[in-house]
């Protein structure tokens, strides 16, 4: 499943869109940071997996 969020989307709306897929609730600034870190970690893992699959 691919999730696309437009860059023009306000971050709060983007987080609300992603919350169900991440299984996280972003209600405070702290949890929003956690969501952002989770997304970056997932993207990083995907990049590593793609690189490993190329070899």
Protein Blocks (a to p, Z undefined) as FASTA:
>chain_A
ZZdddfklcfklmmmmmmmmnopacfbfklmmmmmmmmmmmmmmmmmmmmmmmZZ
